[in-house]
Structure formats: structure tokens, C-alpha cells
Amino acid sequence: MTGTLFSFGHGYSARALSLRLAPQGWRIIGTSRDAEHLDAIRASGAEPLIWPGQVPDFDGVTHLLVSTAPTADGDPVLAELREEIVARAAQFRWVGYLSTTAVYGDHNGEWVDEATPITPTAERGRWRARAERQWTEIENLPLHIFRLAGIYGPGRGPFSKLRRGGLRRIIKPGQVFSRIHVDDIAQVLAASMARPNPGAIYNVCDDEPVPPQDVIAYAAELQGLPLPPAVSFDQADLTPMARSFYSENKRVRNERIKNELGVTLLYPNYRVGLEALLNVKGASETTKDWNGRKHS
């Protein structure tokens, strides 16, 4: 199967998908608001487009991927292009919207799945929930929603900051986060594109939600570095954004991507993922994704 994919916000996750599809003969158009990202878009096998700015051309587009972050005003793609997307709804074979598990809010460490009611507590979760509703309201659109956990992969992990020093293990008893390797996001999206199921919602995360300090400790062990100091959450000097991630505590189930899409995770837990990242030549990871921050 090949087609033409138009990707709004062709960032980290979308570029991983692009690298998977381009060798198969797909045409991919990827947008960015920043000209500095155009070379990265080209390197992923996609044609770059500055947007907002240049006018998107949907002629011949069979698949649509939306990774752009919403604002308090809603989804930026629909804010500008809703009428055209509504008019072309039947043209698309598949539409994917990259959301976040933050839409579930806080569940005191209990398990959630795709049937769990949407009760976002943080601003980012409320904005995503609103954007999901906006896309769902478009009739005849073959929409698929992907709720992503904290993303990591090449270029995004704890190793470089561990080597520089200054990294801490923030301890909040009972706190866990779910994570997902970017290559597993790409394979989930590709599997859904090959097997469309309009209206489907998928949690995209690995098998093992864990405390964030466990991930940092294992990364230090892999590199033979000292264990970073532990700091109580109550005493940690965190930004409001970082603190908001710790206000939500849940374990996210991922059975649907396996049962419905036939996905076998390449990196089913953080240990496998970190071991693979350690071997990435020239990796320059950061730690920002490992405390639950979402990047798409």
C-alpha cells in the first residue's frame, strides 16, 4: 500500500513514520512553522512546507496526519482549514490525530484504557481533549486518535545529561509514568494506515509504567556512572510545567494496538529501549522526555 501523506507538524514522531514510509514509495508532505526544520523534514523523505504561511494543497492526498499542538483556542489546523477538510472528508482514506494520555487526567496510579472517561486535569490535557472533540465532530472523516505516552528515542533520552552531571532522581512515592519509543509510534501508525478503522482510539505506550527514578538509575548503570542524588518531590525546585506532570499518576494499557493492529513492540519496556539508545552512534539525548513530557 502506498499513497500521499500530508503531515501537519512534521516533527519527531511524524519524521519517524516518514522514514518508514518513504522507502516504500509514499509521497509525503510535511509542514513546519520554522524554516530551521526544513532540512530535517527533507532528511526524513518528505517534502517540506512552511505552514502557517504557504497554502496546503490537498489534491491527491490520501492520508492526513495531524501532530500540531492545540492552544486554548483549539486545534490550529481546523482553525484555518476546517471548511476545506470538511469538504474533502470523503477524499481521505485515513486521518490520524496524535493526542496524549494526559486527556485521562489523574487516576492515583490505577490502570486506564481507551474506554476510560476523559477527565483531564492539566491544561495540556484539556486542550488536547478539546482538539479531539473538534476532529471527531467532522462527519465522514476516517479519523483515528492516538494517545501517546511520554516519547523517547534517538536524540531524546537521559544519557548526555547524565554525563554532564546535575541530573536528579525526583522521588514521589507511588508515582509512575508510561513511555513509548518513537519507532514504536511509527509502527503503530503504519499498522493503522494499513488497516483503517475509522473512529478508533489507541493508547500508544509500552508494557511497563515505572517510576521516573528507575529509568534514570538504569541509564546511569548502563554507562557505569554514579547514581544521581535523590530529591523528594516536595523539596524539588521544579518548573510549573514539570510539576504538573507529577500531578497525574496512571498506568496506561496498550492491548488494543496489539490485538487490533497486530503490533509487537520493538521496545516493550524502558530497559530494552535504553540499551538500544546506548548503541545509537552519535546520540545526543536529553532528559526532557523522561519525566512524562510529550513530544510529537
Disulfide bonds with the S-S distance in Angstrom:
none
